[in-house]
Amino acid sequence: TETYWGLSVVFLAIAIPLALDARWTSVAWALQGAGMVWLGIRQDRILALGAGVLLQLGAAAAYILQPDIDRSQIAVVNGVYLGALLIAVAGWFSSWVMERAVAEKQRDNDLIVTWLFLGWGTYWWLTGGLREIDRVLPDNVVLSASLVFVSGTIWAALFVARRLQWQRILSLGLLMVPAMAVAALPDLWSQAHPLANFGWLAWPIAFTTHYRFLRLHESDFDSLKVGLHAAGYWLLVAIVAQEVYWWLDLWTAGVWAPAGLLALGALMINITMSARSRLSWPIDENWQTYHGVGAGLVLAILAMATIVLNFVSPGDPAPLPYLPIVNPLELASIFVVMIAFSWYSAALQYAKVPPLEQRHNIAVPTLLGLFLITMTVARAVHHWAGVPFDLSSLGQSNVLQASLSIVWGSAALAAMVTGARRASRLVWTAGATLMALVVIKLFLVELGNTGTVTRIVS
């Protein structure tokens, strides 16, 4: 009986392409291949299983050889899309059958084949669906529709996994992060901003899908848990930042848009730290991930962006006049420094660093604050004394040198007085060090400006 089964399958496989075109051949071979996989596993016949694999590969080859679909054909209900759909279903069915066989017979050697079938079916599902979206819909909504399609795929996988007890289909939930990452790259799409062209609908669905998947099944992917939470957080920050920057750039000029982006990044980090007491999941249960990995990387990028922007931007607050401190760039930079201090203190606390050592770990935020003070003085000299805002002109400006000596000296004196009153050797030493640098600067720089008023002031 089994011999005749095998012969009938072989002759039927040979007869199909003689009677049908490539499109229907791919459909028939895909279904036939899935049936052979089921039969091979049921009867524990490696040849039947191999024949099922070859038939599914042949179905894919026949599908590829068929002509492209005419754009005028009806959406979804056409041979090209249904062919890819059936190849995907055949691959997934084979994976499900293999997984049940592994569970029942404890055959760990079949695990690799199970994963290969799952990946095979997923590939054809995604390529067929995304190709159909690109064929049917206008170009400007393809991105949003693709995000919704991937989200719908994951919701379907969650449902199927529960109904069929199919654990490995849950791995489709891992597709959401790379799909959002690709969609978040603005240079790849014609999107003016993330919420354009139904992005206001697609992105909330995508993030809801991602966090729903994590809520239900993060424990099933424990080794990837940190990466999934952190990546979702970074993508959320990136999408919000792109959207806000687009609107600021549209309605403002000068430094408002970059400064707004700095303030937004600091605000999102602050919201993350504040949400710990309100959101037990995902923030509190994964606090070190969201605070250390997620917000930590955002803060590092924010600090570098703050340094670069302060270094290269004259801080033009048009249409408002420039005022030191009370301008968008410097207010945003001060906010970033404050959030950096807050984040750093919280990081030292959950790292269980002793309080005495915590005080010795504020050097980086302190140096960032000193840098911002220096650039504030440089911008004030640029706007009020007419010195060009470039490194060469500012370095040769006697007004800037005198102003820096006064500001640095005042800051050093304030730190020394504060340190003495609070009996803090660390603060006093920092102020004394800065005062020593000011004295050295007076000898090396100001004394060379013979006969100038700025030298006398310094």
N, C-alpha and C positions, 0 to 999 in steps of 0.2 A: 504493500500500500504506500509506504513512504517513497519507494522508488518511483512509482507512478506519479506521486505528488511532485517529486523533483522534476521528472520529465515534463509534466504538464506546465510547470512554472517556466521552464526553459523555453518550451515551444511557444507559450503564450507571450513571453517577453520578446521572442524573435518576431512573432506575428504582428504585434502591435504597431511598430513603425512602418510595416508594409501596408497596413490598412488605414492608419491615421497620420495626420501631420505632426510636426514636432511638438506643437502645443499640447495636443491630447496625449501624445506619447509620454511627455514629461509627467502629466497628471497620472496616467495609468501606471507608469513605472514607480512613481512615488508611493502610491497606495499599495501596489504590489510588493514593493520593497519593505514597507512597514509590516505588511502581513507576513512576509518571509522572516523578518526579525522576530515577530511574535511566535511564529511556528518553530524557529530555530531554538529560541529560549525555552519554549514549552516542551520540546522534545529533546532538548540539550544536544542539538546538532550544530556543530561548528560550521559545517558546509552551508547549511540553510541560513545561518546567521550571516555568513560571508556573502551569500547570494543576495540577501536583503540589503546589505551595505552597498554592494555593487549596483543593484537596481536603483537605489536612491542617488548614487553618484551619476548613473546614467540619466536619471530624470533631470538632474541639474544640468548635465551637458546638453540634453535635448532642449531644455528651457533656454539656455544661452544661445543656441543656434536658431531659435525662432525669430522672425522679424520683429522690429520695434512696433509698438502699438500706435495706432493713429490717435492723435489728440482729440479727435472728434468722438471717439468711442465713449460709452457711458462710464461713469466713475464706478470703481470697485467691481461691478458686475461685468468683467471682461476677462478674456483668456489669460492675458499676461499677469494681472494681479492674482487671479484665482490660482494660476499655476504656481506662483511663488508661495501663496498661502498654503496650498496642499503639500508642497515640498516641506514647508516649515512644520505643518501639522504632523507629517510623516516622521520627521526627525524628532519632534517632541514626543510623539507616541512611542517611538523606539526607545527614547531615553527613559520614559516612564516605565515601560515594560522591563528594561534592563535594571532599573533601580529596584523594582519589586523583586526581581530575581536575585539581586545582590542581597536584599534583606531576608529573603526566604531561605536561600541556599548558602548564605555567608560566603559568597564568592567575591572576594575583594579584588581579584584580578580584572573583574568587569567594570570596576569603578571608572577607569580611564575611558572606556568605550561609552559609558553612561554620560560622562561630561562632554565627550566629543559629539554625541548625538544632540545633547542639549545646546551646545554652541552652534552646531549646524542648523538646527531648527530656528534658533534665535536670529542667526545671520539672515536667513531667508525671510523671516518675519519682518525684520527691521528694513532690509533693503527693499522688499516689495512694498511695504507701507510707505516708506519715505519717498520712494520713486513715484508712487501713485499720488501722494500729496503734491510733489513737485510738478506732476503732469497736469493735475486738475485745477489746482488753486493758483491765484495770482502770486507773482513773485514776492510781493510785499508782505504776504501773510504766511509764507512757507515756514518761516522760523517759529512763529507762534503755534501753528498747527503741528509742527514736528514735536515741539515740547509737550503739547497736549497728547499727541500720539504715544510718546514714550511713557508719559504719566499713566495713560489708560492701559498700556501694556503691563505696567507694574501693578496697578489695581487688579487687573485680570489675573496676574500671577498669584497675588495674595488670595484671591477667591479660589482659584484652581488648587493651590497648595492645601487649602483647608478642606476642600471637598474630596480631593483624590488622595490625600495623605502623601503628597508629592513634595518632599522637602527641598530637593535641589532646584525646583523651579523658582524658589525664593531668591536665588542668586540674581534673577533679573532685576531685583531691586537695586543692585549695585550699578545699574546703567544710568540712574538718575543723575549722579554727580558728574560723570563725564559728559552726559548730554547737556547739562546746564553749563558746564565749563566751556564747551564748544560754542553754545549759544551766547555766552557772555562776552565772547571776543568780538569787539565792535568792528574790527577791520575785515572780518569775514562776511559781514552782512550789510545791507543797505539801510539798516535801522538808524534813524536819527537819534533815538534814545530807546532804552529798554522797554518802556511801556507803550511805545508806538505800535500801530498795526496789531491790535489785540494783545499786545504784550501785557497790558494791565490785567488780562484774564489768564494768559498762559503762565506767567511767572508765579502768581499765587497758587495755581494748581500744581506747578512743579515743586515748589517748596513744601506745600501741604503733603504731596505724595512722598517726598523724601523723608520728612519727619514722621509721617505715619508709618512708613516702612521701618524706620529706626525704632519707633515706639514699640512696635509689635515684635520685631525680630533682630534687634541689635545684639542680643545674647547669642544668636546663631552665627554671628560673624565677629566673634570677640577680638580676633587679631586685627580686624579692620575697623573696629569701633571708633578708635581715636581719630583715624584718618577721615572717616565718614562724617563725624560730627564737626571736625575742624574744617573740612572742605566745604560743608554746607554753610558754616558760619562765614568763611571767607567769600563765598559766592554771594551770600546775602549782602554783605558789606559792599562788595564790588558793584552789584546791581543798583543798590541804593545810591552809591557814590556817583555812578554814571548818570543816573536819572537827575539827581540834584545838580550835578555840574552842568548838565545840558540846559536846565532851566536858568541857572545863574548866568551862564554864558550868553543865553538868549536875551536876558533882560538887564544885564549890567555890563560895565566896562572896567578896564583897569585890573586891579588886583582882587576884586570882589569874588570872582568865581574860584580862583585857587585858594584864597583865604577861607571861603565858605567850605571848600572841600576839606581843609585841615580841621575846621571846627566840627564838621559833620563826623569825621573819623574819630575825633576825641569824644564826641557825644555818644557815638555808638559803643565805644569802649566803656564809657561811664554807665550807659544803660545796661550793658552786659554785667558789670560788677554789681549794679543795683538790683538786677533781676534775680540774683541768687536767692534772696529771701522770699521771692514771690513765685518762682518757678522751680518746683522741686525736680521736675524733669522738663527739658534736658539739662538746664544750667547747673542746678545744685548736685545732681547725681554725677555729672561729668565736669565738676568745677575746674579741676586742673587742666582739662582739655580746653574748655572755653576760655579760661583766664590765661593759662600759660601758653598753650599752643595757638589757639584762635586769636584772642585779643593781643597776645604777645607779638605775633607776626605783624598784625595790623599796626600796633604801636611802633614797632621797629621801622616799618615802611613810613609811617607818619613822621617819626623823628627825622629820618633821612630827608623826606620831602620838606619838612620845616626848615632844616638846615640849608638845603639847596635853594628853596624859594627865598629865604631871607638873604642868602648870599647874592642872588642874581637879580632880585626884584627891588626897584626903588619904592615900591609900596604906594603907587598912585591910587588914591581913593576916589577918583573922579566919579561924580561931579563935586564931591566934598573937598574942602581944603585939607592939607596934611597937618595933623597934630600928633606929636609923639605919644605913644601908648594908645591914644584914643583914635585908632584907625583899624580897619578890618584885619590887616596882616598881623599886626602886633597883638591885637586882642586874641586872634585865633591862635597865635604862637604861644601866648601866655596860657591859654586854655590847654594846649597840648602839654606844656610843662607841668601844669597842675595835675592833669590826668596821669602823666608819667610818674610823678611822685606817688599818687594814690595807687596806681597799679603796682609799682615797685614795692611799696609797703605791704600790700596784700600778698604779693608773691613771697616776700621774706617771711611773712607770718605762716603761710601754709607749708613753706619749706622748713619751718621750725628753726629758723636762725635766731640765736639768742639776741635779746634787745641791744646789748652792747655792740655786737657785731652788726646789727641792722643799721646803726648810726654810721658805720664805716662803709656802707654800701649805697650811699646816696651821691657818690661822686659824679656819675653820669648825668642824672637830672640837674645837678648843680652846675656842671660845666655847660650843659645845654642852656640853662638860664643865663649864665654869664655871656655866652655867645649871642643870645638874643638881645641882651642889654647893649652889647657892642654894636650890633647891626642897627639897633634903634638910634644910637648916637650917629652912626654913619648916614642913615637916611635923613635925620634931622639936619645934618650938615649939608647934605645934597639939596634938600628942599629949601632951606633957609639961607645957606651961604652960596648956593649956585655951583657947588663942586660936582662935576660929572660923576655918576654912580658907576665907576669902574675901579678896579683894584689899584691901577697905577695912579690915577688922579687922587683917589682917597688916601693912598699911602703917602703922597707928597703934600697933603693938605695940613698946614700948621694948625688950622682951626680944629680939624678932626683930632690931631694929636693932643692938643690942649684939652679938648672936650673929653677925650678918653681918660686922660690923667685925672681929671676932676671926678668923673663918674666912677672910675675904678677905685680911686682913693676914697671916695665917699662910701662906696660899697664895702671896701676893706675895713674902714673905720667902724662902720655899723656892725659888721660881723665880729670885730674884736670886742666892741662894747657889749654886744649881745652875749658873746661867749663868756666874757668876764662876769656879767650879771647872773648868768645861768650856770656858772661853773662848768662850762662845757669846753674841755680842752680841744675837741675836734673843731668846733666852730671858730674858736679863737685862733687856732693854728691855720685854718683856711683863710681867715681874714689877714693874718700876719703874712702869709705866703703871697696873697694878692698885693698887699702893700709893698712887699719886697720887690715884686715884679714892677710895680709902678715906679719905685725909686730907680730901679735899673733902667727902665724906659726913659726916665727923666735924664739920666746921664748919657744914654746912648742916642737918644733922638732929640729931645728938646734942647739940650745944650748945644747942638749943632746949628740951631736956628738963631744965629747971633743977631741981637738987636731987635728981635720981633716982639710985638706986644704979647703974642701967644706964649712966648718963652717966659716972659715975666709972670703971666697969669699961672702958668704951670708951676 
